[in-house]
Amino acid sequence: MAGYLNTDIKKVTANKFVAMKRQGEKISMLTAYDFTTATIIDGAGIDGILVGDSASNVMAGNADTLPITLDEMIYHARSVARAVRRALVVCDMPFGTYQVSKDLAVANAVRMMKETGVDALKLEGGKEIADTIKHLVDIGIPVIGHLGLTPQSVHKFGGYGVRAKETAEAEKLIADAVALDKAGCFAITLEKVPADLAAEVTKRVSCATIGIGAGHATDGQILVYADMLGLTQGFKPKFLRQYAHLAQQMNDAVQAYITDVKAATFPSVDESY
Ligand code: KIV
């Protein structure tokens, strides 16, 4: 089994992400929301795990990320942090917990750090939250920014389409990325933007860029684990590569179990006390 098992474990830090960018080593990230999945993903040797607010979709079945609460994110983040020994663990601040005021953002961020054991937080948005991010970084919280398709703004965008295809939005995105870099972000997620724009941002900022649907020039890549493992059904955007078809395997296993129960071939004598 490849990964960190049987080797010395050195925890990945926010500074390590920046060092990897400088050294040209690509950064691998996936999401996770629970202990069991995070144990497997971390054991395989991933660099970073995001407890994304996509938990709202993947775990709770909501149509978007807006409904998930601070308490729910803390529950997921704590479960993941408990499992992880090597990867950098980052948690999304959910919608409404950092946009209202800087003071409320700081109070919520401090609560997330104290109650979860994660290593860093992620916030969506550009210049409008750069001050808040600078404050979080100043008090010792490493922050990842998130630009392009920011799912918490889905109602403003009117959908989940590719962002910044037009010059004005692309120029704004570059200015936002520079502002986040200056504010002290150690990384910026770029979601669903043209590959050449992501390449330009990656050149312009000193922090690492982590792409999802942003081409290959970013310093790293992230996918939602349930999508790349083929657990999510009916979701196959162009940027998604599926590395397994676990929904099919689970269906087959459950059907085999049902057959065995109905035929009374499970449990066997060996499986009984
Ligand atoms: O919530 C999430 O999973 C994310 C990734 C898609 C980057 O923000």
Residues whose N, C-alpha, C, O or C-beta is under 5 A from the ligand:
A	BS01	KIV	T31 G52 D53 S54 T189
